[in-house]
Amino acid sequence: MRFDDVTIVERPLLSCYTSMGVGGMARALVDVYSPEACAALPEILSGLEGTVAFLGEGTNIIAAESLPSLVVVRQRPMGKPEVVGEEQGKVLVQCHASTRLPGLLRFACSHGLTGLEGMCGIPGSVGGAVAMNAGSYGVNVADIVHSIRIFSPSLGVVSLPAMRFTFAYRSCTLRDHDGWFMVLGAVFALERAARQHISHRMRDVVILKKTSQPVTAKSAGCVFKNPGNNRSAGQLLDAAGCKGLKRGGMEFSQKHANFLVNSGGGTFADAMWLMDEGKARVFKRFGVILEPEVKIWR
């Protein structure tokens, strides 16, 4: 079906939209092509009568083999990053939620703007990064976001200052707001720096990630949150004997134990078994309960 700036695909196969390559058929995929089209979403979603989930690049999702009531909403590309002003010595860069993080980093480097380099190697979109308060190598979205444009049924399309949101480890919520909201875009506050310095820092981060993480494998990124107290989930899983642990076509990466890798034919059931096994081993040895960082659709 096609409405004004909205396309609905019936029974999409989620394995085609997730970086891990697992997931069965959902109820529908709703693609939105303009902020104005968001006004129709409540009526569309009500008509589809399903559970709503939001999709960016699908890089942190593990989806079940059958999700007949799931309706997935996705934003399609709308413009490129642009400098929209300066405030308190920071340069403001605006971009749409569908902008991929690598593209935003290239834009920032080419304009001599620093602050994002630690996120090199994160393959997702800006919308997903904001919604998850993504972070890497000392940089979190919460540290650099200036404002966020959202749509919600009660507020419509609005741009809100970052202070209206509560950021926590891999989460972002809107204060004094009930119900769902969708990130449409964000403005980041960056600093000026020499392009050569930024480029070198980006290169260093990429090299570090390539040597320590399975960046080219079919994965959903880190599967568990770091539990705090200077302990990383990867170290705990490694010490508990999970690195390289396999089930079917899925395994904990040999490079980094906190990454599940689909080495070929891996299924949702394989991934869930390994996550449960990893949690059990870490709890038995360290008394630590690991919590998922990935989004599990089931």
MONOR-V788790 format. One record per backbone hydrogen bond with DSSP energy under -1.0 kcal/mol. NH is the residue of the N-H (numbers start at 1). CO is the residue of the C=O. E is the energy in kcal/mol with one decimal. If there is no record, write none. Layout:
[[NH CO E] [NH CO E]]
This chain:
[[3 6 -3.2] [6 3 -1.3] [7 31 -2.4] [8 1 -2.4] [9 29 -2.9] [11 27 -1.9] [14 24 -3.0] [15 23 -1.4] [16 13 -1.8] [17 14 -2.0] [19 58 -2.5] [24 64 -3.0] [26 12 -2.2] [27 70 -1.8] [28 70 -1.4] [29 9 -2.5] [30 72 -3.6] [31 7 -3.0] [32 74 -2.6] [33 5 -3.0] [38 35 -1.4] [39 36 -1.4] [40 37 -1.7] [41 38 -1.7] [44 40 -2.4] [45 41 -3.4] [46 42 -2.1] [47 43 -2.0] [48 44 -1.6] [49 45 -1.1] [51 69 -2.7] [53 71 -2.3] [55 73 -2.8] [62 295 -2.6] [64 297 -2.4] [67 25 -2.4] [70 67 -1.6] [71 51 -3.4] [72 28 -2.8] [73 53 -2.8] [74 30 -3.0] [76 32 -2.6] [82 94 -2.1] [84 92 -2.7] [87 90 -2.6] [90 87 -1.9] [91 190 -3.5] [92 85 -3.1] [93 188 -2.7] [94 82 -3.1] [95 186 -2.3] [97 184 -2.6] [99 96 -1.6] [101 124 -2.8] [104 100 -1.9] [105 101 -2.5] [106 102 -2.0] [107 103 -2.1] [108 104 -2.5] [109 105 -2.5] [110 106 -2.5] [111 107 -1.3] [112 109 -1.6] [113 108 -2.9] [114 191 -3.5] [119 116 -2.6] [120 117 -2.0] [122 119 -2.1] [126 99 -2.6] [127 97 -2.8] [129 125 -2.3] [130 126 -2.6] [131 127 -2.5] [132 128 -2.0] [133 130 -1.0] [134 129 -2.8] [136 139 -2.4] [139 136 -1.5] [141 134 -2.1] [143 140 -1.4] [144 141 -1.5] [145 141 -1.9] [146 187 -3.7] [147 187 -1.5] [148 160 -2.8] [149 185 -2.2] [150 158 -2.9] [151 182 -2.1] [152 156 -1.5] [156 152 -3.0] [158 150 -2.1] [160 148 -2.8] [162 146 -2.1] [164 161 -2.2] [165 162 -2.0] [166 173 -3.1] [168 171 -2.2] [171 168 -1.9] [173 166 -2.3] [175 164 -2.4] [182 151 -2.8] [184 149 -3.5] [185 149 -1.5] [186 95 -2.2] [187 147 -2.6] [188 93 -2.8] [189 144 -3.2] [190 91 -2.9] [191 114 -2.0] [193 112 -2.1] [198 194 -2.1] [199 195 -2.9] [200 196 -2.4] [201 197 -2.2] [202 198 -2.5] [203 199 -2.4] [204 200 -2.4] [205 201 -2.2] [206 202 -2.4] [207 203 -2.5] [208 204 -2.3] [209 205 -2.4] [210 206 -2.6] [211 207 -1.8] [212 208 -1.1] [213 209 -2.6] [215 213 -2.0] [217 214 -1.4] [219 217 -1.3] [223 258 -2.6] [225 291 -3.0] [231 228 -1.4] [236 232 -2.0] [237 233 -2.7] [238 234 -2.3] [239 235 -2.6] [240 236 -1.6] [241 238 -1.7] [242 237 -2.7] [244 252 -1.6] [245 242 -2.7] [247 250 -2.7] [250 247 -2.2] [251 261 -1.7] [252 245 -2.3] [253 259 -3.0] [259 256 -1.7] [261 251 -3.3] [262 218 -3.0] [263 249 -2.2] [263 261 -1.1] [271 267 -2.1] [272 268 -2.7] [273 269 -2.3] [274 270 -2.3] [275 271 -2.4] [276 272 -2.5] [277 273 -2.6] [278 274 -2.8] [279 275 -2.5] [280 276 -2.3] [281 277 -2.5] [282 278 -2.3] [283 279 -2.5] [284 280 -2.4] [285 281 -2.0] [286 282 -3.1] [287 283 -1.8] [293 223 -3.0] [294 223 -1.3] [295 60 -3.3] [297 62 -2.3]]
